[in-house]
Amino acid sequence: MKIVFLDRDGVINEFPGNGKYVTKVKDFHFIPGSLEAIKTLSDNGYNIFVVSNQAGVGKGVYSEKKLQHITRNMLKEVKAHGGKIIKVYYCTHRSDAGCKCRKPEITSINKAVKSLGKTLKSVKSNFFIGDTKSDILTGYNAGCKTILALSGRAKRSDVNNWGVKPDFITKNLASAVKIVIENPAPDEDLVDSNLTFLEENVLALSSDNGKMIMVKKESLII
């Protein structure tokens, strides 16, 4: 199973600016190439989730109803362009609320993976694409490969002061998706199948002139 987690502002849509929020549909502008990038992920079998902090709701800048309206419009456009986002997870609390859903906490990540009937440990191909230190920390905490997109808040030089570095740094979501496609993990079902075969058929590994050989159960004389 392949999963990609995306931040929203600065990755999918244009970053509104420090201390500012996207409060209306008309202020939500897709970054050029992001819709096509999401379609590419969908076409290649990736399960896509959006994980975003939207503290503007907790601060009273805009309502949760408006946030839901913006989200519905975003999902509608993604679908119209051939992509599919399975679910959007928001934390609407202020940064000082002490909640467990705000990035870099991984509560939303765990919920997303669980909704697919999996656990983080069982998924071999996770990517987190974001534009901030918080995003990279979230991916790191969840055991994902991390990609910093320079289309939002962070600059390349900022990484030197973070204490955690992304696995990849790239221009935007479109170029990040190319990295995802070019760095596939081993097929999870095939790996599990091979492990099952070994458990059921191989009793031991023996050494023969420095080479390892498998001893199959049916080949033993008892």
Order of alpha helices (4+ residues) and beta strands (2+ residues): beta-alpha-beta-alpha-alpha-beta-alpha-beta-alpha-beta-beta-alpha-alpha-beta-beta
